[in-house]
Amino acid sequence: MSPALTISAACGFLGVAAGAFGAHALDQILSPRALEIYQTGVLYHLLHAAVMTAISITIPLSTDSQANFSRLLRVGVWLFFIGILLFSGSLYGLAVFDFRLLGMITPIGGVFFLAGWTTLFLAGLRQKL
């Protein structure tokens, strides 16, 4: 298993666990607004974990002549991973612990998501058909 696939699988597992935790343990504890914030974290977590998985499956399919392509894909996986940690992680903390300072971290995670999508765009431009 490649490191990218391992990381994406762990992110997917934790995203499902976070979603289940929110639906079954937090639904009676959190306010509707806090639960909405938490669910936004889960949505972005799972979406980017799925994209990371697709990327990690694509990396081994690239040829040696596509080194820039596969390098961009690897960078994309790491950017999405950091985005999950910062964006979703800060939303989880904000919703569960009402720690408002975490809200300042959320946009930084969003920037990492945007950077990850940008690397995928660039990889697409460099891909040889």
N, C-alpha and C positions, 0 to 999 in steps of 0.2 A: 504494500500500500504506500502510495506517495505521501509525503508530508502534507501537501495541499489537500488531498482526499481525506487524510486523517483529521486535519483541522476542520474541514467542512463538515465531516460526519459528526464530529464533536459539537460543532455549532448547531447543526440540525437537531441533534439529540437534546441539547440544552434548551433550544428554542421550543421544542415540543413540551419538555418538562416545565419550562416557564409558563407556557400557555395553559397547561393542565393545572399548574399551581394557582394561576390567576383565576381560572374558571371554577376551581373546586375549593380553594382555601381562602382566597382573597375576596370573592364576590360578596360575602356577607360582612367583611371587615372594612373594606375601602369605600370611600364615597364614590358616587357615580363618576365624578370628574377624575378622581385618582385612578379608578379602574379603567377609564378611557385612556388615560396617559399610559398605564401599564400595558394595555392591549395594543397601543401604537408601538411600544417597544417590541412586543412579541411579533407584530406584523413585519416590521422592518428586519428583525432578527431572522425570522424564518425565510423571508424573501431573499435576503442576501446569503443565507446559508445554502439555499437551493441554487442560487447563481454560482456560489463558490464551488458547489459540487459539480455543476456543469462544466465550469472552467477546469477543475482538477481532472476531469475525465478527458478533456480536450488536450491538455498539456502533453501527455505521452504520445498522442497521435501526430504531433508536429514533428517534422523532419529536422535533421541537423542544419539544413539550409535555411530553416525558419527560426534561427536562434533568437532573433529580436522579437519575433511573434511569441514564442514560448516564455521569454523573459518578461514581456509585458503581461502575459497571463498570470505568471507567478506574482508579479508586483500587484496585480489586481486582486488576487486572493488575499494578500496581506493587507491591502488597503481596506477591503471589505471586512476582514477580521477585526482590524482596529476600529473601523466604523461601528461594528456590532458592539464591541466593548464600550466604546465611548457613548454612542447614541443610545442604543437599547439599554446598556448598563446604567446610564444616568437617568433614563426614564423609569427604570425599575426602582432605583433608589429614591427618586423624587416621589413616585407613587406610594411606595411602601413606607418610607421613613419620613416623608414630607421634608426632606433636606433640600431646601430651595436652591442652595448654591450649586447643586448638581445640574440645575437647569442651564447654567452657564457652559457646561461641558457638552450638552446635547448638540448645539450647532457645530462644534468642532468635529463630532462624530459624523454629522451630515456632510461636512466638507470631505472627510475621508471617503464616504460613500460616493460623492461626486467625483473625487479623484479616481476611485476604482472604476466607475463607469467611463471616465475619460480614458483610462488605460485600455479598457476593452474596445473603445472606439478606435484608438490608435492601433491596437492589435489588428482590428478589422481592416484598417487601411493598409497594413503591412502584410497581411496574409496573402499567400500565393495560392491561387486556385489551381 
